[in-house]
Amino acid sequence: MTQKTVNRLTLAVALAMFFVAIFVLYRELENTRLIDVVDSLEALSRTRIIVALGLTAASYLLLTAYDFLALNYVGHKLRLRQTVFASFIAFAFSNNLGFALMSGSSVRYWIYTGFGLSPVEIWEIVAFCPLTYGLGVATVGGLMFLFDPAGVASIVNLPQPLLRAAAIAMLAMVAAYLTVIVARRGPIALWRYQMRLPSLGCGLMQISVASLDQALAAGVVYVLLPPDSQISFHVFLGVYVIAAPISLLSLVPGGLGVFETMVVALLVGTSKAALLGSLIAYRLIYFVLPFALAILLVAIHEIRRSSRKSGWPGRLLGALTRNSKRDPDHDPR
């Protein structure tokens, strides 16, 4: 199968998922008036918006730890600002453009190449970050489903034994990952590539960082939920670790429509208009705002890099100096 065919299939799947999500969302909201949604947005208190902004900043700051751990794993050190820049841009673009693995890897390849990393090191980082995210989802989901299956089952409408079985399977995968890290001495052969394993300390950090990342990202949505949602944070966290990965795997840019559909469908006891207003606010705060900032930073980065390559500031200064010397009326004072 050629790359062109893969790209077409990926686009077809993304479009199909998007239209299915929009159809289901329309059915869920067919009795909801637009004016009610607008009113719910305007009713959001300044305090809730400020808290959501703070949690978003904390979440994106924590996301940089993914790249710090990955760079430590590949044994390549960068300056703090370089790592933060690369991580923020990669996550802001992948969160909004969809195809998170592909868009995030493309951005990381572009940035890290400029920072002197080899293609092998970059692809190791690209593989390391989704693995870390998966460990966080499995850990948080497993714990939520195991310790409060009744609370989560009341929302997702799934039998408690099934949630317990899922919890055991998810936590078993995390335990197996740590076991392999401890027991395996050499690299693991994957086709022609020899995959090195991280240290136990690095593995534990992966789980800790990614689990906290899930809690912070879910917290952004939670503080914006309407008061009548009447759901505890730990139960909503269980809902979030179902909705967020599915929206990510849907290949739809930013999970647009998919995430909203799942949350609206799951929180059945909440006002649809108020819930949609909260989700729009979440989309603007957690996705659009960081994306706009990332575009601005990329533009500044490219301008600075182009200026260093071309040396146009120095040439401009030299031209002005030469012109001033040629000007007979030039006064050096």
Secondary structure by P-SEA (a helix, b strand, c coil): ccaaaaaaaaaaaaaaaaaaaaaaaaaacccccaaaaaaaaaaccaaaaaaaaaaaaaaaaaaaaaaaaaaaaacccccaaaaaaaaaaaaaaaacccaaaaaaaaaaaaaaaaacccaaaaaaaaaaaaaaaaaaaaaaaaaaaaccaaaaaaaccccaaaaaaaaaaaaaaaaaaaaaaacccbbbbcccbbbbbbcaaaaaaaaaaaaaaaaaaaaaaaaaccccccccaaaaaaaaaaaaaaaaacccccccaaaaaaaaaaaccccaaaaaaaaaaaaaaccaaaaaaaaaaaaaaaaaaaaaaaaaaaaaaaaaaaaaaaccccccc
